[in-house]
């Protein structure tokens, strides 16, 4: 993970001034609406193709949705990124220093010219604090619709409820997926206590700040366990995880607070009953100690985790977007978590932003001495350390796997 520079103002480019003109900039003329086939998500063996819009924010904190999709996506084949600030660069190189052949373009026109056909989806890959589209971003999304792409968006405003977007989608015969939309209020679940029926360990990946890498670390841990023959299931709790293809999940920050714990509990029960896993990982949100976010408390209450992996960024001096708030120490966050809930922090993972590799190594050794728990970096160190972290805390997982093989 590269150094994250200071947040800058987003500059939008490649936007047409009116909806009527939008189709003229498409890579090829769109099929008339009455003839346009509805694009649906293909099966898992043939991921849908997608362009991800992340103007001015790719590799930054507010670009975390695009960043996550570039690193991992089961649901979509990411063809390219749109960010005029990084035109011509390789997305993998920008994020992790490893090329992945996902090119960054300056606008939709160039991204469509590269594709051999109109991609299935246009994904809005920015996660602004407002949770809303700007006026310019609205025009970009409308243009993508007119070019014949389905829309995936995870903001707090639901485009299916917007007459302009719903009319445009109907005319182009495409769909809009509002990822954060919760189920109807009449269908929301309250906490029941049935979480205790989940017999396998539940591990929540929490953090000392927002946008610190909890989802990425949870994904890496889950895959590392699967690679070792352990049946691990990840529960997504935010829009990016659901976009990436988490089979089980709920966008927690869009659920009314009365139902947050119950919705998560019910989702975990569905995963347990449907998959019979050896272990369940739960993606964290925000930070328990952060006054701007309450989602972490609901995640802890709804999942009743048997263990917690804490994600921390030693290079951060203050909370994301809150320069007046100093970062908490891992020790203080651990104390808060273990006081708040009947659980145990079993290990810590490091977000290496603003850090050299030597500094990461020094931090790992420092925190292992101080905290007396295993510490590693999920992205730059061996995944074996993550597997060891889990199996040391829950040796019954390894025994179950061995018994299953036998």
N, C-alpha and C positions, 0 to 999 in steps of 0.2 A: 504494500500500500504506500503510495507516494506521499510526500509532504503535502498537506492540505493548505493551500494559501488562504489569505484573508478573503472573506466574502466580498464580492464586488457586485455592482449593479448589473442586472441582466440586460443585454442589448439584443433585441430581436432583429433578425434579418430575413430576407426572402419571403416577404409577406405581401400578398396582393391587397389592394385597397377595397375591393368589394367582392361579395360572394359571387355575383354574376360573372366576374372575370376569372375566378379561381381555376376553372377547368383548363384555361389556355396554357397554364404552366405545367400541366401533368406530362409525364414522360411519353404517354401515348393517349390519344383521345379516349375518354371513358365510354364504356358501353352505355347506351341509353338505359334509363332506369328500368323500363318495363322488360328489358332483355337481360339485365344484369343478374347473374346468379348470386344468391345469398351465400356469402362466405361463412362457413362454419369451421369450428376447430377440428382439425383432423385427428386421427388416433395418435397415440404416443409414439408410434414408430415413424411418423411423418410430421414433425413439429410444424406449426404454422409459421410462415415467414413474417418478419416484422422490422420496421424502422423505428428507432427510438429517438424521440425529440428531447434534447437536453441543452437548449441554447444557453450558453454562458455559464453552465454549471457542471459540466461533465468533470468528474474527478474531485468535485467539491462536495461539501456537506449536503447542500440542497439538491444535488444530483444523485442522491443515494439510490433512488429507484433505478436509474439508468446504470449506475455503477454495479448494482446487484445483478441486474439482468445480463450485463456483459460477463460477469464472473460465473454466473450459474443460471441456466434456464432450461427446465425440462419441457416447458409448454411452448416456447417460441424459439425459432432459429433467428437470431439477431443478425440482420444483414448489414446494418450500418447505424451510426449515431449522427445526429444533427447537432453541431455546436460550432458556430463560426469562429470562435476563439481558438479552436484547435484543428482547423482544416488541414487535411492531408495526413494527420497522425493516426497511428494504430491505437485503437481503444485499449487493448491489452497492455501495450507499452506505457500508455499514460497512467493506467491504474497500478500495474504491478511490475512494469519493466519487462514483461514477457509478451511478445507479439501474438495476436490471435486472429489476424486477418479481418478484423472488423474495422473498416475505415471510417473516419470522421469526416463528414461533409458540412459545407457551410449553409445548406438549405435543402428544402424538400425537392426542388428541381434536380439538383445534382444527385441526391440520394436515389431518386427514381430513375435517373439516367443510368446509374450503375446497375440497378436491378434488371434482370432479364424479363421481368413481368411486374405488374403492379403487386406489391407485397400484400399479404392477407391483412396485416394489422399495422396501424400507426399507434405507437405507445407513447403516452405523455410521461416522460421519465424524470420530471422535476417534482420535488416535494417541498413546495414553499410553505413557510410558517402560516400563511393566511389560509392555505387550503383552497384557494380560488384561482381561476384563470384571469389573467390580465386581458384587456381589450385586444391587444395584438395577438396574444396566444389563442384567443377565440378564433381569430381569422385563420391562424395556422391550422387549427383542428378542423375548421369548416372546409378549408382547402383540401385536407387529407380525405375528408368524407367525399368531397366532390370528385376526387381522383379515384374513388372506388375502394378505399380501405376501411375496414372495420376499425373502431376506436377502442382502445383500452386506457382507462384513466382512473387514478386512485385519489382524486381530490375530494374535499368535503361537499362540493357542489355536484349534484347529480345531473349529468347532461341529458339523460332521458326525460327529465322533468322540464327542460328548457325548450320552449316551443321552436326556437330557431334551429337548435340542434336536432330535435326529433323530426322536424319537417325535412331538414337536409338529409338525414339518415334514411327516411322513408323514400325520398326522391331518388337517392343513390342506391337504395336496396341494400344497405349495410347495417350492421349492428353497432351499438355502443355498450360497452361493458363498464358500468360504474362499480369498480371493485370494492369501494368502501360501503356500498349500500347494505345496510343490515336487513335481516328478514323483517317481514311485517310485524308490527307490535303485537298483534294477536298470537304470533307464533314464537315470540321470544321466550327463552327458558330462564327460570330462576334457579338459584343454587339449591340442590336437593340433599347433598351429603353423600351421594352415590359415588363420589370420587374415590372413596375408600374401597370400592369394589375393584378398582384398577390394581391388579396384583403385581405388575412390573414396576420397577423404579421410574419415577418421573423427575427429570432434571430440567430446571429452568436456567436459561442463560440470561443473567441480568447484568447491569452495567452501572458505572459511576456517573454516566452522563447520557444524553440522547445522541443519536447519530454517531455512535462510537464503535459499531461493528458487531453488535449482538447477533443480528440475523446471519451475518457472514460466518461468525464463529459457530453458531448453532448448526448451520448447513455443513460446515467442514467437519464438525464432530460427528454429525449423523452419517455422513459419507464414510468417514474413517472407520466407524463401527461396522457399517454395512460391508466394507471391504474386508473386514476381519471375520465375516460370517455371522455377525450379530444382527438380528432383525431390529433395526432402529427406525422409529417413525418421528418425523418432525411436525410439530403443530405450529402453523404460521399464525401470527397475531397482528400482522400489519399488511398494508396493501402490496408491498414489494414481494414478500414471501408468497402471497397468493398469486401474484403475477408470474413468479418463477415456476410455479407448478405444485406447490404444497397441496397434497390431496386432502388434508384436513386443516381447517383454520377458520379464523374469524377476525375481521378488522376491528380490534377492540376499541379503538378511539372513536368509532362511529356508533357504538352501542350505548343506549341509555344506561346510566350508572347502575340502576337497580338490577339490570340483567347481565352486567358484564361477567361477574363470577359464574353465573349459571350458564351463560352461553359457552364460556371456555370449558367449564366442567363437562357439559354435554358433548362438546366437540372431542374432548379427550376420551370420553366414554365411547364415542363412535369409533375412534381410532383403535382403541383397545379391543373392542368387540369385533371390529372388522378385520383387524390385522394380526391379532394375537402376538404383539411384539415382545421382544426381550427388554426393551427400554423405550421410553418416550421422551423426546426433547421438546421443550417449550421455548419458543422465541420470546425474549423479553422486549419491553418497550420503555422508553424514557429511563428514569432512575428513581428508585424508591426515595432517595434523599432530595430529589430535585423538586422545588416547590411549584414548578410550572406544569408538572405531569402527575397524574394520578393512576395511570394505566398499570404501572408496576405493581401497585398494591392489589389491583383487581386480578392481575395475573397470578400473584402469589396466593391470593384467596381462592381463586377458581381452580388452580392446579394442585394446591397443597403439595409443593414439591418435596421429594425426599432428599434432594440435593440441589445445590446451586453452583454454577460456574460463573464467576464474576469477570466481566470485561472492563479493562481500565486502559486509559491513554496517558502514560507518564509524561508525554511531551506537551499535554494541554495544561495551560496555566489557569484557565477559567472555563466556566460552563459554555457550551456551544450557544451562541447568540446572546449570552448574558455576561458581558465583560466585567460587570461589577460583582459577579459571583465566582469565588475561587473554587477550583476542583476539590472534591472531598478526597481524603486519603482512602486507599483500599481498606485499611484496618477499620476506619470509621464506618464505611459502607457495610462491611462484613458484620460488624457489631449491630448495626441497625437492622439488617436482614434477619440475623439470627435472633434478635430480640422481638422483631415484628412477627415472626412465624416459627413454628416448630420444624426447623430445617437446619441444614449444615452446608456451609460453603466448602465444596470439595476441591476447588482449584481455581486458578485465575489465569486469564489469557490477556495478552497485551495487544493493543492497537499501536502500531509502530509509527504513526504519523509524527513528523518532525524529529525522527530519531534515526541515527545511523545503526548499522548492524551491530557494531560493538556496544553501542548504548543499549540496544535491545538485550544483548547477552548480559550486560552488567545489571540491567533492571531485573531480569529473570533471577539471577543469583541473589540480588538484594531482597527481593520480595519473598523468595523461598526461605531465606534466613529469617526475615521479620515475621512472616505470616504462618510459617510451618505447614504450608500446603504446596502442592506442585504448581508450577507456573510455566507458561510457554507462550509462544506466538503462533496462532493457528495458521497463519499464512506463510510464514518464513521458516518455520521449524517443522520437524518430522511429525506427521500425524500420529505416529506411534505413541508420542507423549500424551496425546489426547485420549487414546484408547486406554493407556495405562492409568490415566487420571480417573476415568470412569470405572474401570475394573477394580482398581484399588479400593474405591469407595463402595462399590457394589459387586463383590466377588461372586454373588449368586448368579449374575448375568453370565459369567464365563462357565459356571457349573451347568447352567441350563442349556447353553449351547453345546457343551460336551455331551450332556445326557441326550440331547436331541440327535446328535451325530451317532451316538452309540445305539 
